[in-house]
Amino acid sequence: MKSPAFLQRVWHWLHLFEEGLLLFIFIGMMGIAVAQIILRNVFHTGIEWSDVFLRSAVLWIALIGAMIASRTGNHVQIDVVRRFMPEWLQRWGARLTSAATMVVAALFSWHGVRFAYLEWQDQTMAIGIVPSWVVVSIIPFGFAMIAIRYLILTVNPKPMVNE
């Protein structure tokens, strides 16, 4: 069954946004890291917030990368169940593993919301004027996207492709 054209466009733009954001954060991360190395080794100074920024960027890159991997089918899979099933049962095995992954990702997303809420209540700052809850907001969002993608794979166990 083909998705409506509007839905395909939404997914296409979401995919472009994910990939663009991943690239933007990665380039920013590399730029800050190189600047920090040069500043420390040549000028004996540094960027005060660079370590926190780099740790936060790794979190964002990891979860955006996981979102993209869940879309393209390039993620780590535990498919022992499907591997040893007869061919006629493999589609149901794929649905079962997708449903289990969806449940786990949804739970991670739920607890990510709770964690971000606690950070919001604490009103702590992560980097300069950026609150901690903004930095950790990728956790519930990323896992929610992964859960949605695995919900789709549970209903229709064909790998999602990159448009």
Secondary structure, DSSP 8 states (H G I E B T S, - for coil): ----HHHHHHHHHHHHHHHHHHHHHHHHHHHHHHHHHHHHHHSS---TTHHHHHHHHHHHHHHHHHHHHHHHT-S----HHHHTS-HHHHHHHHHHHHHHHHHHHHHHHHHHHHHHHHHHHHT-EEETTEEHHHHHTHHHHHHHHHHHHHHHHHHS-S-----
